[in-house]
Amino acid sequence: MSKKWMSRLLAGALAFTTVFGTGFTAKADDTNASKDQITVYVAAEGQDEEGHSVDTGKIALVVDEESTAEEAARIAFKSHDIAYDFVESSYGAYVNGIGDITAPADYHKGYWSFCINGGYADYGISQTVLKDNDKISFVFAYGSYATATGAAVYADDPAKNPDSEKAAKLLTEAKAQQDVLADAIYDQVFGDGTVTGIEQPNNLYIAFSLLRAGYKADDCFKKMYEKTAAQLKELKDKGTVTVGEEEKDFDTLVKGNPEFAYAKIVLFVTAMGKDARDINGFDLIEAMADKNTYKNTEGQDMRDCTMLLAFDSADYQLPTGDNYITRAELVANVTDQVGNAIARVATAASMYTVDDVAMPLQALYPYLSGENSADVVKACTRGVHFMENLQNRKGAYSAWGSDNNVYSLAQVMTAMGQLRINPCSEADGSDFIKEGNTVLDAAAAFVNTDEKSVDADLMQWQPEQLLRGLNAVIRVMTNSPSLYALKEKDPVSSNEPVQSPSAVPSNVPSGNPTAAPTAVPSNVPSGNPTAAPSAVPSNVPSGNPTTVPSQTPVPSQKTTPSATAVPTKKPSKTSTKKTSVVKKVKAAKTKVSVKKGKKAAIKWNVTTTKKASIAKKIKVSVNKKNVKIVKKSVKKKKETQYQVTVTVKGVKKGKAVVTLNADGKKSKVTVTVK
């Protein structure tokens, strides 16, 4: 039985009334580990009389509770190298310039207005105290922006949301996409008849994904299970598994990732209808819960959430005792991870994406109600809002130079499915439809159902991620058990909470900041600018504009506040250790052809000795002017592997060599321009 994600959040809210609106203790770094954090968004837009324009896009950032709009704006603009000019006055700071636009002396030619959550702010930037999920806009009020009450990047007209007919069409298309994608994945991985077992846990996870999508390949999957069961018996009896002519222990066999391997094996055998506690006498649940194994895999970000998904897939009972991990420990770690991920993703120049927030959320649904659920509810509420706000107007997610990154999209879709969020409806309080576009609209770019084809780039790396994403949301829309709920009855489907309207948190915080001074002027014009009381400075001056601060009061406020200027706050950045070493660089193709005047993509796989950011270590050069480099992107594929894509343009006929230098390791590709 399916549930609305907000209903489950409300169950936690009824038991813990302080959950909503207080933020999350995000341990972004050691110095901020004890501080409550909130996530807010800053955007600046506009064009002046001289044609100068500003469009910062939507900047997500994590700040301390009780931060002001001024502090958040300074952090956002500094971290993204955006010039700004905030002028201090006895009434706090006001905005004089952002980017290439400085407010002219004549207000008729424009001024910077300050809006929050889609309306003019009630107070100035120095006095507006922020709440979690607040959306800050600086709009240069001139021309087409003259009456705007928020940045266009936040635009989201609910009137464009899909009606029941369109939702039905999207569901039908999603099912067709799922079938086409499943066919392509099966043919690519299992089409040659090769039968794999625990030596390739990723293949078992692919088989799990196909099984959950309803793909019919019973003979293949049966052989895979039989091989897996035989290998587990051998592992139990001897402590090793024979691969070829070599004996390998489990850790060596799975290349030092035993927890991930166990989890994927558990999910596969459970999807096959088997009990993971007894596969030929091997107890996979006990093996995965062993603390010695757990401690030997520290530093692997998605370890705990993957383990939880496997343990909860059939509501498996964990062994007890000091030698075993507990669900409570895993839940606490995954809950913390949501806040940590938000802080990392919201850091400028970060290598992290919304994926890092979506993945831990996938494991938390069973823990949104019950004992000790307050932190889980808080983390899920904040994480869901974060995913909502990072969704763009295509219904997609931007990452690694693309405004529709398939892997970010897939992970968000999977999280939505796990949290029982219908992608075509916002009736449950969610906000995953932007200007009428859903994640299903975005997914359609990668699977062509008419031609029965799949995007070539997607098929090069883990297309099963999108398969799981599609299947996850299809399950919500068809009222089916969730992707990872493998028992006949969803283990988290009982005790449906009763929705209490009074407990519903506001998706958009109210305009009046409760902690803000009541007599502080606004730095946004409200109503007729010339009607401002003479006792308070105006943002639209009627006298000498060079001597009056550009702040506009709310007409009912006639007292002059004391100075409330806030000192500049340094950007809060997550430090990244620069100790990684590139181990290997390999070109996908060593020879590439391109027509003159056309573009072609060159790809390299870069392997590092450990998880690290390599974007700044990448240098690309070309030896001849036959080829011009026009774009470079770096995409994380897994813990220690990245894909570097360089787009080149053929300038004149002939050959050129494009060289990738990744921290000293080089790889060359010959490009022929025809």
C-alpha positions as CSV (number, residue, x, y, z in Angstrom):
1,M,0.0,0.0,0.0
2,S,1.5,3.3,-1.0
3,K,1.7,6.4,1.1
4,K,2.3,10.1,0.6
5,W,5.7,11.2,1.8
6,M,4.3,14.2,3.6
7,S,1.9,11.9,5.5
8,R,4.8,10.0,6.8
9,L,6.7,13.2,7.7
10,L,3.6,14.3,9.5
11,A,3.6,11.2,11.7
12,G,7.0,12.3,12.9
13,A,5.8,15.9,13.3
14,L,2.9,14.8,15.5
15,A,5.3,13.1,17.9
16,F,8.0,15.7,17.6
17,T,6.5,19.2,17.2
18,T,9.9,20.9,17.0
19,V,11.0,19.1,13.8
20,F,10.0,21.6,11.2
21,G,11.5,25.0,10.7
22,T,14.6,24.4,12.9
23,G,17.1,23.2,10.3
24,F,19.5,20.3,10.5
25,T,22.8,19.8,12.3
26,A,24.9,19.5,9.2
27,K,28.4,18.4,10.0
28,A,29.9,20.0,7.0
29,D,33.3,20.3,8.7
30,D,34.7,20.0,12.2
31,T,34.4,23.7,13.0
32,N,30.7,23.7,12.3
33,A,29.9,20.3,13.6
34,S,27.9,21.6,16.6
35,K,26.0,24.4,14.8
36,D,22.5,24.2,13.5
37,Q,22.5,24.8,9.8
38,I,19.8,25.8,7.3
39,T,19.7,25.7,3.5
40,V,18.8,28.9,1.6
41,Y,19.0,30.0,-2.0
42,V,20.2,33.3,-3.6
43,A,19.6,34.6,-7.1
44,A,20.2,38.0,-8.8
45,E,18.8,39.0,-12.2
46,G,18.2,42.1,-14.3
47,Q,19.3,44.4,-17.1
48,D,20.0,48.1,-17.0
49,E,19.5,50.9,-19.5
50,E,22.9,50.5,-20.9
51,G,22.4,46.8,-21.7
52,H,24.4,45.4,-18.8
53,S,22.9,42.2,-17.5
54,V,23.1,40.0,-14.4
55,D,21.9,36.4,-14.1
56,T,23.5,34.5,-11.3
57,G,21.3,31.5,-11.5
58,K,20.1,29.8,-8.3
59,I,22.9,29.6,-5.7
60,A,22.3,27.0,-2.9
61,L,24.2,27.5,0.3
62,V,24.2,26.4,3.9
63,V,24.4,29.0,6.6
64,D,24.0,29.1,10.3
65,E,20.5,29.5,11.9
66,E,19.7,33.2,12.6
67,S,21.8,34.3,9.6
68,T,20.5,37.4,7.8
69,A,19.9,37.8,4.1
70,E,22.9,40.1,4.0
71,E,25.2,37.4,5.4
72,A,23.8,34.8,3.0
73,A,24.1,37.1,0.0
74,R,27.7,38.0,0.8
75,I,28.6,34.3,1.2
76,A,26.8,33.3,-2.1
77,F,28.4,36.1,-4.2
78,K,31.9,35.7,-2.8
79,S,31.9,31.9,-3.2
80,H,30.9,32.3,-6.9
81,D,33.2,35.2,-7.6
82,I,30.3,37.6,-8.3
83,A,31.1,41.3,-7.7
84,Y,28.7,43.1,-5.4
85,D,28.5,46.4,-3.6
86,F,26.6,46.6,-0.3
87,V,26.6,50.1,1.2
88,E,26.4,50.3,5.0
89,S,24.1,52.9,6.6
90,S,22.7,53.7,10.0
91,Y,19.8,51.5,8.9
92,G,21.9,48.5,7.9
93,A,23.2,47.6,4.4
94,Y,21.5,48.2,1.1
95,V,22.3,46.9,-2.3
96,N,24.1,49.3,-4.6
97,G,25.5,46.9,-7.2
98,I,25.7,43.3,-8.3
99,G,27.8,42.0,-11.1
100,D,27.9,44.6,-13.9
101,I,24.9,46.6,-12.7
102,T,25.3,49.5,-10.3
103,A,22.2,51.4,-9.3
104,P,22.1,54.8,-11.0
105,A,21.5,58.0,-9.2
106,D,18.1,58.4,-10.9
107,Y,15.8,55.7,-9.5
108,H,13.6,56.0,-12.6
109,K,16.5,54.2,-14.4
110,G,16.3,51.3,-12.1
111,Y,17.2,50.2,-8.6
112,W,18.0,46.8,-6.9
113,S,15.0,45.4,-5.2
114,F,15.1,42.7,-2.5
115,C,12.5,39.9,-2.5
116,I,12.1,36.8,-0.5
117,N,9.9,33.8,-1.3
118,G,8.2,35.5,-4.2
119,G,7.3,38.8,-2.7
120,Y,8.9,42.1,-1.6
121,A,10.7,41.6,1.7
122,D,9.2,43.2,4.8
123,Y,12.6,44.3,6.1
124,G,16.0,45.2,4.8
125,I,18.8,42.7,4.0
126,S,20.5,43.3,7.3
127,Q,17.4,42.7,9.4
128,T,15.7,39.8,7.5
129,V,16.5,36.7,9.5
130,L,16.4,33.6,7.3
131,K,14.6,30.3,7.7
132,D,15.3,27.0,6.1
133,N,14.4,26.8,2.5
134,D,14.1,30.6,2.0
135,K,14.5,31.9,-1.5
136,I,16.3,35.3,-1.8
137,S,16.0,37.4,-5.0
138,F,17.8,40.6,-6.0
139,V,16.1,42.0,-9.0
140,F,17.2,45.1,-10.8
141,A,13.9,46.9,-11.2
142,Y,14.0,48.3,-14.7
143,G,12.4,47.4,-18.0
144,S,10.8,44.0,-18.1
145,Y,12.1,43.4,-14.5
146,A,10.4,46.6,-13.1
147,T,7.6,44.8,-11.3
148,A,9.2,41.4,-10.7
149,T,8.8,40.2,-7.1
150,G,11.3,37.3,-7.5
151,A,14.0,36.0,-9.8
152,A,12.8,34.2,-12.9
153,V,15.0,31.2,-11.9
154,Y,12.4,30.4,-9.2
155,A,9.5,30.5,-11.6
156,D,7.0,27.6,-11.1
157,D,3.4,28.1,-12.2
158,P,1.3,25.3,-10.6
159,A,-1.4,26.0,-13.3
160,K,1.0,24.2,-15.7
161,N,1.1,21.0,-13.6
162,P,0.0,17.8,-15.5
163,D,-3.7,17.0,-15.4
164,S,-4.8,13.5,-15.0
165,E,-4.7,12.8,-18.8
166,K,-1.2,14.0,-19.2
167,A,-0.1,12.1,-16.0
168,A,-1.6,8.9,-17.5
169,K,0.4,9.5,-20.8
170,L,3.6,10.1,-18.8
171,L,3.1,6.9,-16.9
172,T,2.4,4.9,-20.1
173,E,5.5,6.4,-21.7
174,A,7.6,5.7,-18.6
175,K,6.6,2.0,-18.7
176,A,7.6,1.9,-22.4
177,Q,11.0,3.6,-21.6
178,Q,11.6,1.1,-18.9
179,D,11.0,-1.8,-21.2
180,V,13.3,-0.4,-24.0
181,L,16.0,0.4,-21.4
182,A,15.7,-3.1,-19.8
183,D,16.1,-4.8,-23.2
184,A,19.2,-2.7,-24.0
185,I,20.8,-3.4,-20.6
186,Y,20.1,-7.1,-20.7
187,D,21.6,-7.5,-24.2
188,Q,24.7,-5.5,-23.3
189,V,25.4,-7.3,-20.0
190,F,23.9,-10.8,-20.3
191,G,23.3,-11.1,-24.0
192,D,26.4,-13.3,-24.7
193,G,25.2,-16.0,-22.3
194,T,27.9,-15.4,-19.7
195,V,26.7,-16.4,-16.2
196,T,28.2,-14.4,-13.4
197,G,28.1,-14.8,-9.6
198,I,29.5,-13.1,-6.5
199,E,32.8,-12.3,-8.3
200,Q,30.8,-9.6,-10.1
201,P,28.3,-8.2,-7.5
202,N,27.5,-5.3,-9.8
203,N,26.1,-7.7,-12.3
204,L,23.9,-9.2,-9.6
205,Y,22.7,-5.7,-8.8
206,I,21.9,-5.2,-12.5
207,A,19.9,-8.5,-12.4
208,F,18.1,-7.2,-9.3
209,S,17.2,-4.0,-11.3
210,L,15.9,-6.0,-14.2
211,L,13.9,-8.3,-12.0
212,R,12.2,-5.3,-10.3
213,A,11.4,-3.9,-13.7
214,G,9.6,-7.1,-14.6
215,Y,12.1,-8.2,-17.2
216,K,11.6,-11.9,-18.1
217,A,14.9,-13.8,-18.3
218,D,14.2,-16.6,-15.9
219,D,16.7,-19.0,-17.2
220,C,19.6,-16.5,-17.1
221,F,18.7,-15.3,-13.6
222,K,18.2,-18.9,-12.3
223,K,21.7,-19.8,-13.5
224,M,23.1,-16.7,-11.9
225,Y,21.5,-17.7,-8.6
226,E,22.7,-21.3,-8.8
227,K,26.2,-20.1,-9.4
228,T,26.0,-17.6,-6.5
229,A,24.6,-20.2,-4.1
230,A,27.4,-22.6,-5.1
231,Q,30.1,-20.0,-4.5
232,L,28.6,-19.0,-1.1
233,K,28.7,-22.7,-0.1
234,E,32.3,-22.9,-1.2
235,L,33.1,-19.7,0.7
236,K,31.4,-21.1,3.9
237,D,33.2,-24.4,3.6
238,K,36.7,-23.2,2.6
239,G,36.8,-19.5,3.3
240,T,37.7,-18.9,-0.4
241,V,36.2,-19.1,-3.8
242,T,37.8,-20.6,-6.9
243,V,38.0,-18.1,-9.8
244,G,39.7,-19.6,-12.8
245,E,42.6,-21.5,-11.1
246,E,43.0,-19.0,-8.3
247,E,41.6,-19.2,-4.7
248,K,40.4,-15.8,-3.4
249,D,38.9,-14.8,-0.1
250,F,35.8,-12.6,-0.3
251,D,37.5,-9.3,0.3
252,T,40.0,-9.9,-2.4
253,L,37.3,-11.3,-4.7
254,V,35.2,-8.1,-4.5
255,K,38.2,-5.7,-4.5
256,G,38.0,-4.4,-1.0
257,N,34.3,-3.5,-1.1
258,P,32.7,-6.4,1.0
259,E,29.8,-4.4,2.4
260,F,28.6,-3.2,-1.0
261,A,29.1,-6.7,-2.4
262,Y,27.1,-8.4,0.4
263,A,24.3,-5.8,0.0
264,K,24.0,-6.4,-3.8
265,I,24.1,-10.1,-3.3
266,V,21.3,-9.9,-0.6
267,L,19.2,-7.7,-2.9
268,F,19.6,-10.2,-5.8
269,V,18.9,-13.4,-3.9
270,T,15.9,-11.8,-2.1
271,A,14.5,-10.5,-5.4
272,M,14.8,-14.2,-6.6
273,G,12.5,-15.1,-3.7
274,K,15.3,-16.6,-1.5
275,D,16.1,-16.0,2.2
276,A,19.5,-14.3,2.4
277,R,20.0,-15.7,5.9
278,D,20.5,-19.2,4.5
279,I,21.9,-19.6,1.0
280,N,23.4,-23.1,1.1
281,G,24.1,-22.5,4.8
282,F,25.7,-19.1,4.3
283,D,24.1,-16.3,6.3
284,L,24.6,-13.1,4.2
285,I,22.9,-10.9,6.8
286,E,25.2,-12.0,9.6
287,A,28.2,-11.6,7.3
288,M,27.1,-8.1,6.3
289,A,26.4,-7.1,9.9
290,D,29.8,-8.2,11.2
291,K,31.6,-5.2,12.7
292,N,35.0,-6.3,11.5
293,T,33.8,-6.2,7.9
294,Y,32.1,-2.9,8.6
295,K,35.1,-1.2,10.1
296,N,37.3,-2.3,7.2
297,T,35.2,-0.3,4.8
298,E,35.4,3.1,6.4
299,G,35.3,6.1,4.2
300,Q,32.9,4.7,1.7
301,D,30.1,7.2,1.5
302,M,27.2,5.1,0.5
303,R,28.1,2.0,2.6
304,D,25.5,2.5,5.4
305,C,22.5,3.4,3.2
306,T,23.2,0.5,0.8
307,M,23.4,-1.8,3.8
308,L,20.1,-0.5,5.2
309,L,18.4,-1.0,1.8
310,A,19.5,-4.6,1.8
311,F,18.6,-5.3,5.5
312,D,15.2,-3.8,5.0
313,S,14.5,-5.4,1.7
314,A,12.8,-8.3,3.5
315,D,12.8,-6.8,7.0
316,Y,15.7,-9.1,7.9
317,Q,16.4,-9.6,11.6
318,L,20.0,-8.6,12.4
319,P,22.1,-10.7,14.7
320,T,22.7,-9.1,18.1
321,G,25.8,-8.7,20.2
322,D,28.9,-6.5,20.4
323,N,30.3,-8.0,17.2
324,Y,27.4,-6.7,15.0
325,I,26.3,-3.4,13.7
326,T,22.8,-2.3,14.6
327,R,20.1,-0.7,12.5
328,A,20.1,2.3,14.9
329,E,23.7,3.0,14.2
330,L,23.2,2.8,10.5
331,V,20.1,5.0,10.6
332,A,22.0,7.6,12.7
333,N,24.9,7.6,10.2
334,V,22.7,7.9,7.2
335,T,20.6,10.6,8.8
336,D,23.8,12.7,9.4
337,Q,25.0,12.0,5.9
338,V,22.0,13.9,4.4
339,G,23.1,17.1,6.1
340,N,26.7,16.5,5.3
341,A,25.9,16.0,1.7
342,I,23.7,19.1,1.5
343,A,26.6,21.2,2.9
344,R,29.1,19.7,0.4
345,V,26.8,20.1,-2.6
346,A,26.1,23.7,-1.7
347,T,29.8,24.5,-1.7
348,A,31.0,26.4,-4.8
349,A,33.5,24.4,-6.9
350,S,32.4,21.2,-5.1
351,M,32.7,17.9,-7.0
352,Y,29.5,16.7,-5.3
353,T,26.1,16.8,-6.9
354,V,22.5,16.3,-5.8
355,D,23.1,12.5,-6.1
356,D,24.9,12.7,-2.8
357,V,21.8,13.9,-1.1
358,A,19.3,11.7,-2.9
359,M,21.1,8.4,-2.2
360,P,21.0,8.4,1.6
361,L,17.4,9.6,1.5
362,Q,16.5,6.3,-0.3
363,A,17.1,4.3,2.8
364,L,15.3,6.4,5.4
365,Y,11.6,5.9,4.6
366,P,11.0,3.0,7.1
367,Y,12.3,5.2,9.9
368,L,10.2,8.3,9.4
369,S,7.9,7.3,12.2
370,G,8.4,5.4,15.5
371,E,11.0,5.7,18.2
372,N,13.8,8.3,17.7
373,S,12.5,9.4,14.4
374,A,12.7,13.2,14.9
375,D,16.2,13.5,13.3
376,V,15.1,11.3,10.4
377,V,12.0,13.4,9.7
378,K,14.1,16.6,9.9
379,A,16.8,15.2,7.5
380,C,14.2,13.9,5.0
381,T,12.2,17.2,5.1
382,R,15.4,19.2,4.4
383,G,16.7,16.7,1.9
384,V,13.4,16.6,-0.1
385,H,13.2,20.4,-0.2
386,F,16.8,20.5,-1.4
387,M,16.1,18.1,-4.2
388,E,13.0,20.1,-5.1
389,N,14.9,23.4,-5.2
390,L,17.7,22.1,-7.3
391,Q,15.3,20.8,-10.0
392,N,15.4,23.1,-13.0
393,R,12.6,24.3,-15.2
394,K,13.1,21.2,-17.5
395,G,12.2,19.0,-14.6
396,A,15.9,17.9,-14.7
397,Y,19.1,18.4,-12.7
398,S,22.2,20.2,-13.8
399,A,25.6,18.6,-13.2
400,W,29.0,18.3,-14.8
401,G,28.2,20.8,-17.5
402,S,24.8,19.4,-18.5
403,D,21.4,20.8,-17.6
404,N,20.0,17.3,-17.7
405,N,22.4,14.9,-16.0
406,V,21.0,11.4,-16.3
407,Y,22.7,10.1,-13.1
408,S,21.5,12.9,-10.9
409,L,18.1,12.6,-12.4
410,A,18.1,8.8,-11.8
411,Q,19.1,9.1,-8.1
412,V,16.5,11.7,-7.4
413,M,13.8,9.6,-9.1
414,T,14.8,6.6,-7.0
415,A,14.6,8.7,-3.8
416,M,11.2,10.0,-4.9
417,G,10.1,6.4,-5.3
418,Q,11.4,5.3,-2.0
419,L,9.7,8.3,-0.3
420,R,6.5,7.6,-2.1
421,I,6.4,10.9,-4.0
422,N,4.3,10.9,-7.2
423,P,6.3,12.8,-9.9
424,C,3.1,14.0,-11.6
425,S,1.3,15.3,-8.5
426,E,1.9,17.9,-5.9
427,A,-1.2,17.1,-3.8
428,D,1.0,15.5,-1.1
429,G,2.9,18.8,-0.5
430,S,5.9,18.0,-2.6
431,D,7.2,20.3,-5.3
432,F,8.8,18.2,-8.1
433,I,7.0,19.8,-11.0
434,K,8.6,22.9,-12.5
435,E,6.8,25.0,-15.0
436,G,4.8,21.9,-15.9
437,N,7.8,19.7,-16.4
438,T,8.4,16.5,-14.3
439,V,11.4,14.1,-13.9
440,L,9.6,11.9,-16.4
441,D,9.8,14.6,-19.0
442,A,13.5,14.9,-18.3
443,A,14.0,11.1,-18.5
444,A,12.4,11.0,-21.9
445,A,15.5,12.6,-23.3
446,F,17.5,9.4,-22.8
447,V,15.2,6.7,-24.1
448,N,13.5,6.8,-27.5
449,T,10.5,4.5,-27.4
450,D,9.6,5.0,-31.1
451,E,13.0,3.9,-32.3
452,K,13.6,1.6,-29.3
453,S,17.0,3.1,-28.7
454,V,18.9,4.4,-25.6
455,D,21.3,7.3,-25.4
456,A,24.8,6.0,-26.3
457,D,26.6,7.9,-23.6
458,L,24.2,6.5,-21.0
459,M,24.9,2.9,-22.2
460,Q,28.6,3.4,-21.6
461,W,28.1,3.7,-17.8
462,Q,25.6,2.2,-15.5
463,P,22.3,2.7,-17.4
464,E,20.7,0.6,-14.7
465,Q,20.6,3.7,-12.5
466,L,18.0,5.2,-14.8
467,L,16.2,1.9,-14.9
468,R,15.9,1.9,-11.1
469,G,14.8,5.5,-11.2
470,L,12.0,4.8,-13.7
471,N,10.9,1.7,-11.9
472,A,10.8,3.5,-8.5
473,V,8.5,6.3,-9.6
474,I,6.3,3.9,-11.7
475,R,5.7,1.9,-8.5
476,V,4.5,5.0,-6.8
477,M,2.2,5.9,-9.7
478,T,0.8,2.4,-9.8
479,N,0.4,2.0,-6.1
480,S,2.9,-0.9,-6.0
481,P,5.4,-1.7,-3.3
482,S,8.6,0.3,-3.5
483,L,11.7,-0.7,-5.4
484,Y,13.6,-2.1,-2.4
485,A,10.5,-3.6,-0.6
486,L,10.9,-7.2,-1.7
487,K,8.5,-8.9,0.8
488,E,5.0,-9.6,-0.5
489,K,3.9,-6.8,1.9
490,D,5.8,-3.6,2.1
491,P,7.6,-3.8,5.5
492,V,6.8,-0.1,6.1
493,S,3.2,-0.1,4.9
494,S,1.4,-0.7,8.2
495,N,0.2,1.9,10.7
496,E,-0.8,4.5,8.1
497,P,-0.6,7.9,9.9
498,V,-3.6,10.2,9.9
499,Q,-2.8,13.5,8.2
500,S,-3.2,16.5,10.5
501,P,-3.6,19.7,8.6
502,S,-2.4,21.7,11.6
503,A,0.9,19.9,11.5
504,V,1.6,20.5,7.8
505,P,4.9,22.4,7.5
506,S,4.9,25.3,5.1
507,N,6.7,24.7,1.9
508,V,7.3,28.4,1.5
509,P,8.1,30.3,4.8
510,S,5.8,33.2,5.6
511,G,6.9,36.6,4.6
512,N,7.3,38.0,8.2
513,P,10.6,36.7,9.8
514,T,9.7,36.1,13.4
515,A,13.0,37.2,14.7
516,A,13.3,40.4,12.7
517,P,12.9,43.9,14.2
518,T,9.4,45.3,13.8
519,A,10.5,48.8,12.9
520,V,13.2,48.2,10.4
521,P,12.8,49.6,6.9
522,S,12.6,47.4,3.8
523,N,15.1,47.8,1.0
524,V,12.4,46.9,-1.5
525,P,9.9,49.4,-2.9
526,S,6.4,48.5,-1.8
527,G,3.5,50.3,-3.4
528,N,4.2,53.9,-4.5
529,P,7.9,54.7,-3.8
530,T,7.1,58.4,-3.5
531,A,4.8,57.7,-0.6
532,A,7.5,56.7,1.8
533,P,7.4,58.5,5.2
534,S,9.9,61.3,5.3
535,A,11.3,60.1,8.6
536,V,12.8,56.9,7.1
537,P,15.3,56.7,4.2
538,S,13.8,55.6,0.8
539,N,15.1,53.2,-1.8
540,V,13.5,55.5,-4.4
541,P,14.8,58.9,-3.3
542,S,12.7,62.0,-3.9
543,G,15.5,64.5,-2.9
544,N,19.2,64.2,-3.5
545,P,19.8,60.6,-4.3
546,T,23.5,60.8,-3.5
547,T,22.8,61.5,0.2
548,V,19.9,59.1,0.9
549,P,20.4,55.4,1.5
550,S,18.3,53.3,-1.0
551,Q,16.0,51.6,1.5
552,T,12.2,51.8,1.4
553,P,10.1,51.5,4.6
554,V,6.9,49.6,5.0
555,P,4.4,52.5,5.1
556,S,3.1,51.6,8.6
557,Q,6.6,51.8,10.0
558,K,7.3,55.3,11.1
559,T,10.0,54.9,13.7
560,T,13.7,55.1,12.9
561,P,15.6,51.9,13.8
562,S,19.0,51.8,15.3
563,A,21.9,50.7,13.2
564,T,21.9,47.0,12.5
565,A,24.7,46.5,10.1
566,V,26.2,43.1,10.2
567,P,29.9,42.6,9.6
568,T,31.0,40.7,6.5
569,K,31.0,36.9,7.0
570,K,33.6,34.7,5.3
571,P,32.3,32.1,3.0
572,S,31.8,28.7,4.6
573,K,33.6,26.3,2.3
574,T,34.2,22.6,2.7
575,S,37.9,22.0,2.4
576,T,39.1,19.3,0.1
577,K,42.3,17.5,0.8
578,K,44.7,17.5,-2.1
579,T,46.3,14.1,-1.4
580,S,44.8,12.1,-4.2
581,V,47.0,10.5,-6.8
582,V,45.9,9.6,-10.3
583,K,46.6,6.0,-10.9
584,K,45.6,5.4,-14.5
585,V,44.3,7.3,-17.5
586,K,42.8,5.5,-20.4
587,A,41.1,6.9,-23.5
588,A,37.8,5.3,-24.6
589,K,39.0,5.6,-28.2
590,T,42.6,6.4,-29.3
591,K,41.4,7.6,-32.7
592,V,38.5,9.9,-33.4
593,S,37.2,11.4,-36.6
594,V,35.3,14.7,-37.0
595,K,34.0,16.7,-40.0
596,K,35.4,20.1,-40.6
597,G,33.3,22.6,-38.7
598,K,31.6,19.9,-36.6
599,K,32.2,18.8,-33.0
600,A,33.2,15.5,-31.5
601,A,33.5,14.2,-27.9
602,I,36.7,12.5,-26.7
603,K,36.5,10.6,-23.4
604,W,39.0,9.3,-20.9
605,N,38.5,7.2,-17.8
606,V,40.7,8.4,-14.9
607,T,41.3,6.1,-12.0
608,T,42.6,7.5,-8.7
609,T,44.2,5.7,-5.7
610,K,41.4,7.0,-3.5
611,K,38.4,9.3,-3.6
612,A,39.4,12.8,-4.5
613,S,38.5,15.8,-6.7
614,I,40.6,15.8,-9.9
615,A,39.0,18.7,-11.8
616,K,41.9,21.0,-11.1
617,K,44.4,18.3,-11.9
618,I,43.2,17.9,-15.5
619,K,45.0,19.7,-18.3
620,V,44.2,19.2,-22.0
621,S,46.4,20.3,-24.9
622,V,46.4,20.0,-28.7
623,N,49.5,19.9,-30.8
624,K,48.1,21.4,-34.0
625,K,45.5,24.0,-35.0
626,N,43.5,21.5,-37.0
627,V,41.5,21.0,-33.9
628,K,40.1,23.4,-31.3
629,I,39.1,22.5,-27.8
630,V,35.7,24.0,-27.0
631,K,34.6,22.3,-23.8
632,K,35.9,20.1,-20.9
633,S,34.0,18.3,-18.2
634,V,34.8,15.9,-15.4
635,K,32.2,13.4,-14.1
636,K,32.5,11.2,-11.1
637,K,31.5,7.6,-12.1
638,K,32.3,5.9,-8.8
639,E,34.5,6.2,-5.7
640,T,37.8,6.2,-7.5
641,Q,36.9,6.6,-11.2
642,Y,36.1,9.7,-13.2
643,Q,35.2,10.3,-16.8
644,V,36.8,13.3,-18.5
645,T,35.0,14.5,-21.7
646,V,36.6,17.0,-24.0
647,T,34.6,18.4,-26.9
648,V,36.7,19.4,-29.9
649,K,35.8,21.2,-33.1
650,G,37.4,20.4,-36.5
651,V,39.0,23.6,-37.8
652,K,40.8,22.4,-40.9
653,K,41.4,19.1,-42.5
654,G,44.3,17.0,-41.2
655,K,45.3,15.4,-38.0
656,A,46.0,16.6,-34.5
657,V,46.9,14.9,-31.2
658,V,44.8,15.8,-28.1
659,T,46.7,15.0,-24.9
660,L,45.1,14.6,-21.5
661,N,47.4,15.2,-18.5
662,A,45.9,14.1,-15.3
663,D,48.2,14.8,-12.4
664,G,51.2,13.7,-14.5
665,K,49.6,10.7,-16.2
666,K,49.1,11.3,-19.9
667,S,46.9,9.8,-22.6
668,K,46.8,10.8,-26.3
669,V,44.0,10.6,-28.8
670,T,44.6,11.2,-32.5
671,V,41.8,13.4,-34.1
672,T,41.4,13.3,-37.9
673,V,39.5,16.2,-39.4
674,K,37.8,15.2,-42.7
